[in-house]
Amino acid sequence: MEKRWGKKWALICLFLFNWARKVSSLSVTVSDMECVYEYVLYEGDTISGNFVVVDHDIFWSSDHPGIDFTVTSPGGNTVHSLKGTSGDKFEFKAPRSGMYKFCFHNPYSTPETIAFYIHVGHIPTDHDLAKDEHLNPINVKIAELREALESVTAEQKYLKARDTRHRHSKLLLFSAFGLS
């Protein structure tokens, strides 16, 4: 019986490790150019995520140009680009497998803190699944549900980062006027 439980725990740990390696969430401080790298295993995988400049309302004046965001494929081609923004969501299909580069450029010398989240999703096709005649399409549906859940989680992280930014700027505004 202990042998059976050992196999079950090993399978659970393997599943959790496999899920955790496909999600990256971090905070970076950008004073000029900062890049983050993520390896994509399969061509056609969905790369999605979001970023928010956490303290943008506090220090940015109306003439601040914003942060530039660029994603470069392993071949060196720009696959996604945003100019002059304080945050946004992104999603695209990977044109090929390999190392992708996600770069933030801050044209001002004042360091900016950016909350950044990325997910690489892979929905297996029938060809990718085991060649068992009794295997049914429910495995594909489970993968699609997992990706849908990941999308909801990404949206929550994005909204939480924006909420943090708004609360922080509200506190500074109140303290500037001596309000509680």
N, C-alpha and C positions, 0 to 999 in steps of 0.2 A: 504494500500500500504506500509506503514512503517513496518508493521508486516512481509511482504514478504521480504523486504530488510534486516531486522534484521536476518531472517533465512538464507538468502544468505551469509551475512557477517559472521555469526557464522559457516556456512559450510566452507567458505574460510579459516577462522582462524583455524578451526580444521584440514583442509588439510595441511596448512602450518606448524602447530605444529607437526603433524604426520611426515611430511617430515624432519623437522629440527631435530627431536630427533634421527634420524637414521644416522646422519653424525657427526663426531667428527674431529676437526682439532685443533691441539695445538702445542706448542713448549715446549720441556722439556730440562733441563740441566742435563746431566748425568755425575756424577763424579765416581760412582761405579755401582750401580744397581738402576734403576728406572722402575716402572711398572705402566701401565695404564689399567683400567678395562672397559669392555664393555659388556652389557647384550644382549644376542641373544635370541629372542623370540621363534624361530622355528628351529627344526632340519632340516638340508638341506639348510638353508639360506646361501647366498654367502657373505663371509667376504672378503673385498678387501681393499687395501690401499697402502700407500707408506711412506717412511721416507728418509730423507737426513740429513747427518751430515753437518751443514751449513758451519762451518769454517774448514773443514778437510784439504783443500789444504794449508792453512796458517800455521798450527801448526804441521801437521803430517810429520814425516820424513819417509824414506822408510822402516824403521824397525817397524813402528807403526802397531800393530796387527789388528786394526780396531775395529768396534763395533759389538757385538753379539746381535742378535734379536731372541727372542723365544716367541711363542704363546702357551699357555697352556689351555686346555679345562676344563670345570667344573669338570670333573672326574680326573684331574691331569695329563692327558696325553699330551705330546708335539705333537701339530698338525702342527706346522710350525717352522722352525729354519734356521737361517742364521748365519754364522760365519765370522768374520773379514771383514766387509764391511763398506763402507762409505755411503751407501744408496741403496735402492732397492724397487721394487714393490712386492706385494704379493696378492694372491687370493686363497681361498679354501672354500670348503663347510663345514659348521658346522656339526660335527658328532652328536651333541645333543644340546638342548637348555640349557641356563644357562649363568653364568658369565665367560667370557673369560679373560685371563690375558696376556697382551702384555708387555714383559720385554726387556729392553735395558741394556746391560752390557758393561761397559767401563773398560778394564783392566788397563788403565793408570789413575793416580790420577788427571790429568789435566781435568777440566770440559769440556764437549763437548755439544754444543747446537744442538738439533735434531728437525727438523720440521717433524711432524708426522700427518698423515691423515688416517682415517679409515671410512669405510662405511659398514653397514650391510644391504644387500638387500634381499627382500622377494618378489618373484613372486608368486602370488596366483594361485592355481590350481582351476579347476572347483568345486572341493569339498569345497574350501575355500570361494567361491563366494556365493552370495545370491541365493536362490532356486527359482528364477523367470524364467518361461519358455521363456520369451521374452528376457532374458539376452543373449547377443551374445558374441562370442569370442573376440570382440574388446577390452573388459576390460583387458583381458590377454595381448593383443598386446600393450595396453597403458602401462601396468606395465613393459613389456619388453623394450619398448622405454625409459621409465623413467630410467631403469637400465643402458641402453646403454648411455644415456645422463650423468648419474652419472659417468660412466667409463671415458667419455671424460673430465668431470670436474676434476676427480681425476688425470688424465694424465696432465692436465694443471697445477694443483697445484704442482705436482711433478716436471715438467719442470721449473716452476717459482722458486721453492726452489733451484734447481740445478743452474739456471741462477744467482740467488742471490749469491750463493756460488762462482761461477766463476767470477762474477763481483768484489766481495770483494777481492778475491785472486789476480786479475789483478790489482786492485788499490794498493794493498800492494806491489806488485812486481814493479809497476811503481814508487811508492814513495820511494822504497828502492834504486832505481837507479837514483832518482832525475828527473824523466820524468813526464810529465803532461798527 
